[in-house]
Amino acid sequence: MDNTWYKKPLSELLAEFNVQEKMGLTEKAALKHQAIYGLNHIRTEKLPSFLFIFFKQFNNIFLIILLIAGLIKLFIQEYTDSILIFSITLVSALIGSIQESKARKMTLAIKKLLPKNSLVLRDGKQQAIPSEQIVPGDILILVDGSFISADGVLISDYGLQVNESLLTGESLPIKKNTIPEGLAKDLAVSDRTNMVYSGSLVSAGTAHILVTETGMNTVIGAMAKTLQKTKSRPSQLQNDLNLLSKKFLFLLIVALLFLVIIGYLQGHELKDLIFALISLLVSVVPEGLPLVFAIMLARSAYQLAIDHKVLIKNPRSTETLGEISILIMDKTGTLTKNQPNVVTCITEEKNLIWQKDCYKEKTTSICYDQELIKDKQHPLWLIGLTGSLLNESEEIEENGVIHQKGEPLLIAFGKFSEKLGFFKEATHKQYPKLYEIPFSSETRLRYTSYKINETEILYILSGAPEEVLKTVQKKKDQQYYTDVLHEMLSFGQRTIAFGYMISKNETKEIQRISFNFLGLLGIEDLIRPEAKEVITEIQNLGVHVCIATGDHPATTCSIAQQIGKPCTKDELTNSLKIPIADRIAKNYTIFSRITPQDKLLIVEELHRIKNEMIGMIGDGVNDVPALNAADVGISFGSSGTDTAREASDILLMNDSIDALIPSIITGRNIKDAVLRVVYFVLTTATSEICIILFGLAIGLPNPLLANQILWLHIVTDGFLVLSLIMEPADIKHLRKRQKHPSLFYYITYRKILAFGIIISFLSLIIFAWALDYSIIYARTMVFTTLTLFQWSVAWSFRSLYKKPCSLGYTKNIWLLRMTGAVFVAHLVALYIPPFQTLLRFVPLQPIDWVICAIMPLTLFIITQYKNWFVIAKN
């Protein structure tokens, strides 16, 4: 793809493609170019099937260990246990497989943006051809309202204005000009006024362009390529869990070696060692965790959907959102409403500004919102009428939503007129248009005339303020209006000026009329009312906010300052001169004149330079590459584009950024819940492994069988883990700035190991004492003791920051319920015959329960008054 077409003279370009401006390509030449450049379409890569994704899930240490345990069980004909293990493995793999690749869907969504047919000039004749048959060298004919199907350079135009929000995010149209000699400077895409780009929309005017790039070589094609390459990184928690699985594997290998040594020294039978091996394998794997995590994520997603209208497409993204330290925000449609609005109106007598939902004079408190101005002598009557007459937009309905199609600046002027009491249908009917000279890129002016009554004609001049102010008669000097204009531009406002003349004579030589100054309008996209407060609160949460937009630096800085973000002089003046990597190194937070590829580069450089977790929120196609590459992509559910919604992990269905706050807090609470669960599981798994190994080391039989450990993991641990994730969120703590510590930040390996060893030795004492009666009775006693210990540990792991006793014993109603459920389940296992047979238990007497409860109750009392999660020194 050549990025210098805009610099080349038209004569050189026409010669390069061997095409005549008035004739276009011949059919023969077009076929030849098609053979060289290919079809004008967006190609999609073939993505792996769901079956491939499913089998890829078994590239997981935990699942591999479970499969080995199940196969061994099958080999020794323990069919019930093997079916149970295989079922758990299958569920875990399915949960991992539901996250389908989104690249193909996003690319298909981009393909839908391109028109099916286009108008070209071939063999001297205008022809409508399928857009995919357009080739470099074609003369493409653009008319008002048409989508552009290829990149190209203007060779002629008549007032062409193009909406390039697809590429730049700028909601207002950009005026394009034919520049025969080309542009000399290196310019961003949004500043190449002699070029148009595929996927853009013609807002006004007509033009002929020379096609320079098609298909995947267009700017939008390059965007599609990035979608097929970029992949989001796993969160820190996901990385920690992956690392944890490797540590578990190392622990398993050490345990197996220990088992072999013990077996050799103690002279245990092979069958006993196999049973011990299977018990070890099952002890290492937290079978219930995938299901518990899925329940936790689903619960959080449900709460966000019901309470805050936030749709979670990718369940893991909720947790990731809680870890982000940088949030990149698009401006147009995200921080702003994407609805251009008149914010300044300067007339000879009035100076109005938009303030607190109405138009107020700078010198008075008069509010003109919904003011019905009927007096023709009122200073605002004529400008209100003019705005209503010039608004020639049409309302169209798409998916139940009404959109206005037309010149956005004049639509904004029309809305301003409505607030003054002038409505389009009524004024157009009462004051019919007589004549018009359309906007010209040469004069940058437009002339219209309207019949006011039987004797008077209203002539209106509109266009670029510099040209209008040079033409009209004014009561104040030129310098006053020049200063006012510069002030409006410094605030990032788009400007348009008007002149008028009321005459009794009708003429078509409007250019010769002596116009009076009517007004100067400043138009901008108003920020969302909640934006400033939300941005402030997000930053108070410890998340740095960056703004990235294709808008002009002055506009971007103006918006940033309105939401309370300072904009430095460097960010304003050097935005196009300094490479993105250098801007990030200098901690810039305002990025203007940004292309889709630049937004993607910002995400990649923040990952590379700062190694931060990145969130990206945007609603346009130009945001899609960054949405896809960010750790979590966020878009609006209604006002956003289909492509942006497809690329995002989270959709804000009420189209308001205030839902970000509870979403971030929910994500942080998920991480806290995961940490509590993992520490609980680590402690109980350590105790189970130590019971098996130490028991065999001192010559005891295997204290726990594999099916008994499975019951502990799935029923006992499962119920208790569910209660831990239901612990009420500590909102006050979650709102504090967080450094997003790693998995073992709050607790050391030493504490986990110490806790596990203590539980195992105390349980083994019970086991050794009970062996004098029978092995089945001893296993029942140690199983009951271990169950009560796990109940005690669960009540001790309710918070990462507070002593358990300070939390109250009734706030987590789920913990009370699940503790009761565990007790009932244990009674079922001990006293219902089918379960007794399956788990190889015998009923216990009341005195047995007392013996089993002594040690766990002591541990519970001790831990209630001591904070278990002490921050690790390392």
MARMAR-725774 format. One record per residue (C-alpha): residue in three letters; x, y negated, z negated. Coordinates in steps of 0.05 Angstrom, whole numbers, padded with zeros to 5 digits, always signed. Layout:
ALAXYZ...
//
This chain:
MET+00000+00000+00000ASP+00028-00067+00022ASN+00018-00123-00029THR+00042-00179+00016TRP-00013-00184+00069TYR-00037-00250+00041LYS+00031-00281+00055LYS+00033-00266+00129PRO+00008-00313+00183LEU-00055-00290+00219SER-00020-00288+00287GLU+00032-00240+00258LEU-00022-00195+00228LEU-00062-00191+00292ALA+00001-00173+00330GLU+00021-00121+00279PHE-00046-00084+00287ASN-00049-00099+00362VAL-00119-00128+00358GLN-00153-00188+00389GLU-00194-00233+00343LYS-00253-00239+00391MET-00253-00167+00415GLY-00234-00124+00356LEU-00205-00054+00365THR-00223-00010+00424GLU-00255+00057+00407LYS-00191+00091+00432ALA-00147+00048+00387ALA-00194+00060+00328LEU-00188+00136+00336LYS-00112+00129+00341HIS-00111+00087+00276GLN-00156+00138+00242ALA-00107+00194+00259ILE-00051+00152+00227TYR-00086+00124+00166GLY-00142+00175+00153LEU-00214+00164+00133ASN-00235+00105+00090HIS-00259+00144+00029ILE-00239+00158-00043ARG-00209+00227-00050THR-00221+00269-00113GLU-00175+00321-00142LYS-00202+00390-00157LEU-00206+00399-00231PRO-00201+00464-00271SER-00264+00505-00281PHE-00299+00513-00348LEU-00275+00585-00351PHE-00203+00562-00343ILE-00213+00510-00398PHE-00244+00564-00443PHE-00184+00611-00436LYS-00137+00552-00446GLN-00166+00545-00516PHE-00130+00609-00536ASN-00064+00571-00530ASN-00075+00559-00604ILE-00037+00592-00661PHE-00098+00600-00706LEU-00139+00634-00652ILE-00082+00680-00632ILE-00073+00701-00705LEU-00147+00716-00710LEU-00146+00757-00646ILE-00088+00798-00672ALA-00125+00811-00738GLY-00188+00830-00700LEU-00150+00878-00654ILE-00116+00912-00713LYS-00184+00920-00747LEU-00211+00950-00683PHE-00151+00997-00678ILE-00163+01025-00748GLN-00238+01030-00733GLU-00261+00975-00780TYR-00314+00955-00728THR-00357+00910-00772ASP-00298+00867-00793SER-00270+00864-00722ILE-00337+00841-00693LEU-00341+00787-00747ILE-00270+00763-00732PHE-00281+00763-00656SER-00347+00724-00664ILE-00312+00670-00704THR-00257+00666-00652LEU-00307+00659-00596VAL-00345+00603-00630SER-00280+00565-00643ALA-00259+00571-00569LEU-00328+00548-00546ILE-00325+00486-00591GLY-00258+00468-00560SER-00283+00479-00489ILE-00342+00431-00490GLN-00296+00371-00478GLU-00297+00371-00401SER-00251+00331-00359LYS-00282+00263-00340ALA-00236+00243-00283ARG-00277+00274-00228LYS-00342+00242-00252MET-00309+00174-00258THR-00279+00179-00188LEU-00347+00200-00160ALA-00378+00140-00195ILE-00327+00094-00161LYS-00343+00126-00094LYS-00416+00105-00103LEU-00394+00033-00104LEU-00374+00035-00031PRO-00427+00021+00022LYS-00448+00076+00070ASN-00448+00031+00132SER-00410-00031+00153LEU-00413-00081+00210VAL-00350-00085+00253LEU-00328-00116+00318ARG-00305-00064+00370ASP-00296-00073+00444GLY-00323-00143+00436LYS-00389-00120+00407GLN-00417-00118+00337GLN-00429-00046+00314ALA-00456-00015+00250ILE-00412+00046+00234PRO-00404+00092+00174SER-00358+00057+00125GLU-00311+00117+00122GLN-00294+00106+00196ILE-00266+00036+00184VAL-00191+00034+00199PRO-00135-00017+00189GLY-00139-00066+00247ASP-00215-00067+00249ILE-00251-00135+00248LEU-00301-00128+00191ILE-00361-00175+00192LEU-00387-00198+00124VAL-00454-00229+00110ASP-00489-00255+00047GLY-00505-00198+00000SER-00462-00145+00033PHE-00413-00099-00003ILE-00341-00101+00023SER-00316-00033+00045ALA-00241-00046+00056ASP-00185-00094+00037GLY-00172-00148+00088VAL-00149-00218+00106LEU-00198-00273+00127ILE-00191-00294+00200SER-00253-00338+00199ASP-00305-00357+00146TYR-00365-00401+00133GLY-00372-00417+00059LEU-00352-00347+00037GLN-00358-00334-00038VAL-00342-00265-00066ASN-00358-00233-00133GLU-00295-00195-00152SER-00316-00175-00222LEU-00302-00103-00201LEU-00228-00120-00200THR-00220-00181-00245GLY-00279-00180-00293GLU-00294-00253-00274SER-00370-00259-00270LEU-00370-00322-00227PRO-00357-00317-00152ILE-00291-00337-00121LYS-00289-00383-00061LYS-00250-00354-00003ASN-00215-00392+00053THR-00183-00376+00119ILE-00109-00395+00114PRO-00077-00385+00183GLU-00006-00394+00157GLY-00015-00348+00097LEU+00001-00361+00024ALA+00074-00371+00005LYS+00074-00356-00070ASP+00071-00289-00107LEU-00001-00288-00131ALA-00045-00243-00173VAL-00103-00208-00137SER-00153-00258-00165ASP-00114-00317-00135ARG-00107-00290-00065THR-00162-00334-00036ASN-00149-00312+00036MET-00162-00238+00020VAL-00222-00196+00001TYR-00222-00127-00031SER-00261-00063-00025GLY-00319-00056-00073SER-00330-00132-00081LEU-00396-00166-00065VAL-00408-00225-00018SER-00446-00277-00060ALA-00453-00329-00006GLY-00431-00346+00064THR-00405-00303+00122ALA-00336-00284+00147HIS-00295-00241+00194ILE-00237-00205+00162LEU-00179-00164+00190VAL-00177-00098+00153THR-00108-00085+00125GLU-00119-00026+00077THR-00170+00031+00073GLY-00185+00091+00029MET-00136+00107-00026ASN-00090+00050-00004THR-00141-00003-00025VAL-00138-00035-00093ILE-00199+00005-00115GLY-00167+00068-00086ALA-00105+00056-00129MET-00153+00050-00188ALA-00183+00118-00171LYS-00112+00148-00169THR-00099+00125-00240LEU-00162+00159-00264GLN-00136+00226-00239LYS-00069+00217-00275THR-00082+00183-00341LYS-00097+00225-00402SER-00112+00204-00473ARG-00064+00223-00529PRO-00086+00264-00589SER-00096+00224-00652GLN-00047+00225-00709LEU-00093+00271-00748GLN-00098+00319-00688ASN-00022+00318-00682ASP-00016+00332-00757LEU-00065+00390-00752ASN-00026+00419-00693LEU+00038+00412-00733LEU+00002+00445-00792SER-00015+00505-00749LYS+00059+00513-00732LYS+00076+00510-00805PHE+00024+00563-00819LEU+00056+00606-00766PHE+00124+00597-00800LEU+00091+00614-00867LEU+00060+00676-00836ILE+00127+00700-00808VAL+00160+00690-00876ALA+00102+00726-00910LEU+00106+00785-00861LEU+00181+00792-00872PHE+00169+00790-00947LEU+00114+00843-00937VAL+00162+00889-00899ILE+00216+00881-00951ILE+00166+00895-01007GLY+00138+00955-00971TYR+00207+00984-00961LEU+00231+00972-01033GLN+00166+00993-01066GLY+00154+01054-01021HIS+00082+01034-01004GLU+00044+01077-00954LEU+00037+01051-00883LYS-00039+01046-00889ASP-00033+01002-00951LEU+00016+00957-00914ILE-00031+00951-00854PHE-00088+00931-00899ALA-00042+00880-00933LEU-00020+00856-00864ILE-00091+00844-00842SER-00107+00809-00907LEU-00047+00763-00896LEU-00068+00747-00825VAL-00138+00729-00847SER-00112+00689-00907VAL-00070+00645-00862VAL-00127+00626-00815PRO-00181+00578-00841GLU-00237+00610-00799GLY-00292+00564-00820LEU-00255+00499-00807PRO-00273+00490-00733LEU-00346+00499-00748VAL-00343+00453-00809PHE-00306+00399-00768ALA-00358+00405-00713ILE-00414+00396-00765MET-00378+00336-00795LEU-00368+00302-00728ALA-00440+00318-00707ARG-00467+00290-00772SER-00426+00226-00764ALA-00448+00219-00691TYR-00521+00229-00712GLN-00516+00176-00767LEU-00484+00126-00720ALA-00537+00139-00667ILE-00596+00131-00715ASP-00569+00074-00758HIS-00529+00033-00708LYS-00550+00057-00638VAL-00480+00083-00623LEU-00476+00143-00576ILE-00415+00187-00586LYS-00399+00224-00521ASN-00335+00256-00546PRO-00344+00279-00619ARG-00269+00273-00635SER-00269+00200-00613THR-00305+00179-00677GLU-00246+00202-00719THR-00197+00171-00669LEU-00234+00104-00674GLY-00220+00104-00748GLU-00145+00108-00734ILE-00138+00053-00682SER-00092-00004-00700ILE-00102-00045-00636LEU-00167-00059-00601ILE-00163-00087-00530MET-00225-00125-00510ASP-00248-00146-00442LYS-00278-00216-00440THR-00333-00218-00389GLY-00394-00180-00413THR-00359-00157-00477LEU-00342-00220-00515THR-00388-00260-00470LYS-00459-00248-00445ASN-00439-00245-00371GLN-00492-00297-00360PRO-00464-00363-00334ASN-00495-00422-00370VAL-00492-00498-00364VAL-00455-00522-00426THR-00440-00594-00405CYS-00483-00643-00365ILE-00454-00711-00349THR-00500-00763-00316GLU-00495-00838-00311GLU-00540-00846-00372LYS-00534-00780-00410ASN-00478-00736-00437LEU-00507-00669-00459ILE-00471-00610-00489TRP-00497-00541-00508GLN-00499-00536-00583LYS-00535-00488-00629ASP-00583-00461-00576CYS-00603-00528-00546TYR-00576-00586-00505LYS-00558-00646-00548GLU-00532-00715-00532LYS-00463-00729-00560THR-00486-00794-00591THR-00554-00772-00617SER-00587-00710-00647ILE-00641-00705-00593CYS-00650-00633-00570TYR-00673-00622-00499ASP-00685-00547-00504GLN-00755-00532-00476GLU-00765-00607-00467LEU-00819-00620-00415ILE-00793-00681-00378LYS-00852-00706-00336ASP-00834-00780-00332LYS-00799-00793-00266GLN-00763-00851-00297HIS-00729-00806-00348PRO-00654-00801-00335LEU-00658-00725-00334TRP-00720-00719-00290LEU-00682-00721-00224ILE-00626-00674-00246GLY-00678-00624-00273LEU-00715-00626-00207THR-00650-00618-00168GLY-00629-00556-00207SER-00696-00524-00196LEU-00696-00540-00121LEU-00625-00515-00109ASN-00638-00449-00146GLU-00657-00404-00088SER-00642-00339-00124GLU-00686-00277-00116GLU-00707-00230-00172ILE-00695-00156-00159GLU-00711-00097-00204GLU-00659-00042-00217ASN-00675+00015-00265GLY-00729-00027-00298VAL-00683-00087-00308ILE-00695-00154-00272HIS-00632-00183-00240GLN-00625-00250-00203LYS-00590-00247-00136GLY-00559-00312-00112GLU-00505-00364-00125PRO-00489-00356-00200LEU-00472-00430-00210LEU-00538-00452-00181ILE-00575-00397-00221ALA-00544-00428-00284PHE-00566-00497-00260GLY-00636-00469-00249LYS-00639-00442-00321PHE-00617-00510-00346SER-00674-00541-00307GLU-00723-00492-00337LYS-00704-00516-00406LEU-00722-00586-00383GLY-00790-00562-00358PHE-00777-00549-00284PHE-00794-00481-00256LYS-00770-00455-00189GLU-00836-00429-00159ALA-00874-00493-00175THR-00820-00542-00151HIS-00806-00503-00087LYS-00881-00505-00071GLN-00890-00578-00089TYR-00826-00603-00056PRO-00813-00564+00008LYS-00743-00561+00038LEU-00735-00600+00103TYR-00663-00590+00125GLU-00596-00562+00103ILE-00523-00564+00121PRO-00493-00503+00086PHE-00430-00505+00044SER-00367-00509+00085SER-00298-00487+00062GLU-00269-00547+00099THR-00312-00602+00067ARG-00328-00562+00004LEU-00397-00596+00006ARG-00469-00577+00018TYR-00526-00622+00040THR-00601-00610+00031SER-00664-00652+00038TYR-00734-00644+00007LYS-00801-00678+00017ILE-00822-00712-00048ASN-00887-00741-00022GLU-00916-00770+00042THR-00868-00828+00043GLU-00804-00806+00006ILE-00748-00757+00022LEU-00698-00732-00030TYR-00628-00719-00003ILE-00581-00679-00047LEU-00505-00672-00041SER-00472-00615-00080GLY-00404-00583-00082ALA-00333-00588-00110PRO-00330-00646-00160GLU-00267-00675-00129GLU-00301-00682-00062VAL-00368-00706-00089LEU-00336-00759-00134LYS-00297-00785-00074THR-00361-00792-00034VAL-00414-00820-00081GLN-00425-00889-00111LYS-00415-00891-00186LYS-00430-00941-00242LYS-00366-00921-00279ASP-00296-00921-00250GLN-00264-00860-00217GLN-00214-00850-00273TYR-00270-00839-00324TYR-00299-00781-00284THR-00230-00754-00269ASP-00214-00752-00343VAL-00281-00719-00359LEU-00269-00667-00304HIS-00200-00650-00331GLU-00229-00642-00401MET-00282-00594-00376LEU-00230-00554-00337SER-00185-00550-00398PHE-00242-00515-00434GLY-00245-00463-00379GLN-00311-00489-00350ARG-00330-00479-00277THR-00353-00546-00249ILE-00401-00571-00196ALA-00422-00642-00180PHE-00483-00674-00147GLY-00504-00737-00111TYR-00572-00761-00089MET-00609-00810-00047ILE-00684-00823-00042SER-00703-00851+00026LYS-00766-00864+00066ASN-00731-00844+00131GLU-00718-00772+00150THR-00652-00758+00183LYS-00610-00697+00201GLU-00546-00737+00199ILE-00542-00727+00124GLN-00466-00735+00121ARG-00474-00809+00138ILE-00520-00824+00079SER-00493-00865+00022PHE-00504-00821-00039ASN-00509-00842-00112PHE-00476-00801-00167LEU-00527-00754-00199GLY-00489-00710-00247LEU-00430-00666-00264LEU-00442-00597-00294GLY-00395-00553-00333ILE-00413-00479-00331GLU-00385-00422-00372ASP-00402-00353-00396LEU-00425-00363-00468ILE-00395-00319-00521ARG-00440-00270-00556PRO-00467-00301-00621GLU-00439-00244-00663ALA-00370-00244-00630LYS-00332-00290-00678GLU-00357-00257-00741VAL-00345-00186-00713ILE-00274-00202-00689THR-00257-00232-00757GLU-00282-00171-00794ILE-00247-00123-00746GLN-00181-00159-00760ASN-00196-00157-00834LEU-00200-00082-00826GLY-00128-00083-00804VAL-00141-00076-00730HIS-00105-00125-00684VAL-00150-00152-00629CYS-00123-00166-00559ILE-00162-00200-00503ALA-00147-00177-00432THR-00185-00208-00374GLY-00177-00228-00302ASP-00200-00299-00318HIS-00159-00362-00313PRO-00112-00374-00374ALA-00150-00437-00394THR-00217-00400-00394THR-00188-00342-00433CYS-00156-00388-00485SER-00220-00426-00493ILE-00259-00362-00507ALA-00204-00338-00555GLN-00206-00402-00595GLN-00282-00399-00600ILE-00278-00330-00633GLY-00223-00353-00680LYS-00162-00326-00645PRO-00104-00375-00634CYS-00077-00381-00564THR-00004-00401-00560LYS+00026-00446-00508ASP+00066-00387-00480GLU+00003-00345-00473LEU-00030-00403-00436THR+00027-00425-00389ASN+00070-00363-00380SER+00017-00310-00371LEU+00035-00298-00299LYS+00111-00306-00306ILE+00128-00256-00361PRO+00124-00181-00349ILE+00072-00145-00391ALA+00124-00104-00429ASP+00159-00169-00450ARG+00092-00201-00470ILE+00077-00141-00514ALA+00147-00144-00545LYS+00133-00217-00562ASN+00067-00196-00595TYR+00022-00232-00545THR-00051-00219-00559ILE-00082-00259-00501PHE-00073-00232-00431SER-00104-00270-00372ARG-00104-00260-00297ILE-00102-00185-00310THR-00117-00132-00256PRO-00144-00062-00272GLN-00073-00035-00264ASP-00047-00088-00312LYS-00098-00067-00364LEU-00075+00004-00356LEU-00003-00019-00363ILE-00020-00056-00427VAL-00047+00008-00458GLU+00014+00049-00434GLU+00064-00003-00459LEU+00030-00009-00527HIS+00035+00067-00532ARG+00109+00065-00511ILE+00134+00003-00547LYS+00092+00003-00611ASN+00068+00076-00613GLU+00000+00052-00637MET-00069+00083-00632ILE-00106+00041-00580GLY-00180+00027-00572MET-00207-00005-00508ILE-00275-00037-00500GLY-00301-00060-00432ASP-00362-00054-00388GLY-00337-00064-00317VAL-00305-00020-00264ASN-00242-00060-00272ASP-00237-00034-00344VAL-00242+00040-00324PRO-00167+00057-00319ALA-00153+00028-00388LEU-00216+00060-00417ASN-00192+00127-00392ALA-00120+00118-00417ALA-00137+00089-00486ASP-00141+00135-00546VAL-00215+00117-00550GLY-00255+00082-00495ILE-00317+00041-00513SER-00370+00012-00468PHE-00441-00015-00470GLY-00498+00033-00459SER-00545-00012-00420SER-00509-00072-00390GLY-00444-00035-00373THR-00431-00004-00305ASP-00442+00070-00293THR-00368+00080-00281ALA-00348+00047-00347ARG-00399+00089-00384GLU-00372+00152-00351ALA-00301+00134-00372SER-00318+00118-00444ASP-00319+00162-00506ILE-00367+00117-00544LEU-00427+00077-00519LEU-00457+00018-00557MET-00529+00027-00537ASN-00553-00040-00565ASP-00501-00076-00522SER-00472-00110-00584ILE-00402-00107-00610ASP-00425-00112-00683ALA-00435-00037-00681LEU-00359-00030-00678ILE-00352-00045-00753PRO-00393+00014-00780SER-00362+00059-00725ILE-00291+00044-00748ILE-00310+00054-00821THR-00344+00120-00804GLY-00282+00142-00767ARG-00239+00127-00827ASN-00287+00164-00872ILE-00281+00224-00826LYS-00206+00224-00834ASP-00212+00220-00909ALA-00261+00279-00907VAL-00214+00319-00863LEU-00156+00306-00911ARG-00197+00329-00970VAL-00218+00391-00933VAL-00148+00408-00908TYR-00117+00400-00977PHE-00172+00444-01007VAL-00161+00497-00953LEU-00085+00493-00961THR-00090+00504-01035THR-00139+00562-01031ALA-00101+00595-00973THR-00035+00589-01012SER-00066+00622-01072GLU-00094+00680-01030ILE-00026+00692-00996CYS+00010+00690-01062ILE-00040+00738-01094ILE-00027+00790-01039LEU+00049+00783-01036PHE+00062+00776-01111GLY+00014+00833-01126LEU+00051+00880-01079ALA+00118+00854-01105ILE+00103+00876-01176GLY+00078+00943-01154LEU+00003+00930-01155PRO-00045+00953-01100ASN-00071+00902-01050PRO-00114+00855-01093LEU-00158+00830-01036LEU-00184+00863-00973ALA-00191+00826-00907ASN-00267+00826-00907GLN-00267+00798-00978ILE-00221+00742-00956LEU-00266+00729-00896TRP-00324+00722-00944LEU-00284+00673-00986HIS-00266+00632-00924ILE-00334+00632-00890VAL-00383+00632-00949THR-00347+00606-01010ASP-00299+00558-00975GLY-00350+00542-00921PHE-00404+00518-00970LEU-00355+00479-01013VAL-00321+00447-00953LEU-00389+00424-00928SER-00400+00390-00995LEU-00332+00356-00992ILE-00348+00324-00924MET-00414+00299-00953GLU-00379+00260-01008PRO-00406+00188-01006ALA-00358+00141-00970ASP-00317+00093-01011ILE-00335+00033-00968LYS-00294-00016-01009HIS-00231+00025-00997LEU-00246+00040-00924ARG-00251-00035-00909LYS-00180-00047-00934ARG-00123-00052-00884GLN-00098+00018-00872LYS-00031+00044-00847HIS-00062+00109-00824PRO-00016+00156-00862SER+00001+00226-00839LEU-00032+00288-00866PHE+00017+00296-00924TYR+00021+00224-00945TYR-00022+00231-01006ILE+00004+00297-01032THR+00069+00337-01029TYR+00080+00409-01007ARG+00106+00421-01077LYS+00040+00404-01110ILE+00001+00448-01062LEU+00049+00506-01073ALA+00049+00496-01148PHE-00027+00495-01151GLY-00032+00557-01107ILE+00020+00596-01147ILE-00014+00578-01213ILE-00082+00602-01188SER-00051+00666-01159PHE-00014+00685-01223LEU-00074+00673-01267SER-00117+00714-01220LEU-00066+00770-01218ILE-00067+00774-01294ILE-00142+00788-01290PHE-00129+00838-01234ALA-00075+00876-01271TRP-00118+00880-01334ALA-00179+00905-01295LEU-00139+00959-01259ASP-00142+01002-01322TYR-00216+01013-01304SER-00216+01020-01228ILE-00188+00988-01165ILE-00258+00967-01141TYR-00274+00936-01209ALA-00206+00900-01208ARG-00218+00872-01138THR-00287+00849-01159MET-00258+00814-01220VAL-00202+00779-01181PHE-00250+00759-01126THR-00298+00728-01177THR-00240+00692-01212LEU-00215+00665-01146THR-00285+00642-01127LEU-00291+00603-01193PHE-00221+00574-01182GLN-00242+00549-01113TRP-00304+00518-01143SER-00259+00482-01193VAL-00211+00459-01138ALA-00269+00432-01097TRP-00293+00389-01155SER-00222+00363-01163PHE-00213+00343-01090ARG-00271+00295-01083SER-00229+00232-01073LEU-00160+00214-01047TYR-00155+00152-01091LYS-00195+00161-01156LYS-00197+00208-01215PRO-00254+00259-01206CYS-00287+00241-01272SER-00296+00168-01248LEU-00339+00190-01189GLY-00398+00215-01229TYR-00425+00285-01225THR-00491+00271-01191LYS-00472+00224-01134ASN-00453+00280-01088ILE-00518+00320-01089TRP-00490+00365-01036LEU-00434+00388-01081LEU-00485+00408-01134ARG-00526+00444-01083MET-00467+00480-01050THR-00438+00500-01117GLY-00506+00531-01133ALA-00507+00563-01063VAL-00438+00593-01074PHE-00460+00621-01141VAL-00523+00652-01109ALA-00482+00680-01051HIS-00434+00711-01101LEU-00491+00743-01138VAL-00516+00772-01072ALA-00447+00800-01057LEU-00442+00832-01125TYR-00512+00857-01138ILE-00546+00871-01070PRO-00527+00942-01048PRO-00514+00929-00973PHE-00466+00873-00990GLN-00434+00913-01045THR-00419+00967-00993LEU-00394+00917-00941LEU-00348+00881-00989ARG-00331+00940-01034PHE-00354+00909-01100VAL-00386+00933-01164PRO-00435+00894-01208LEU-00404+00854-01265GLN-00429+00849-01337PRO-00439+00781-01373ILE-00374+00790-01411ASP-00337+00800-01345TRP-00363+00732-01322VAL-00337+00700-01386ILE-00268+00730-01376CYS-00266+00707-01303ALA-00288+00637-01321ILE-00238+00620-01376MET-00179+00600-01332PRO-00218+00564-01277LEU-00257+00523-01329THR-00192+00503-01363LEU-00164+00480-01296PHE-00228+00442-01281ILE-00225+00403-01347ILE-00151+00385-01337THR-00159+00361-01265GLN-00220+00317-01279TYR-00177+00267-01317LYS-00117+00268-01271ASN-00111+00240-01201TRP-00090+00300-01159PHE-00073+00260-01097VAL-00009+00223-01118ILE+00025+00188-01059ALA+00086+00227-01038LYS+00153+00193-01050ASN+00177+00213-00981
//
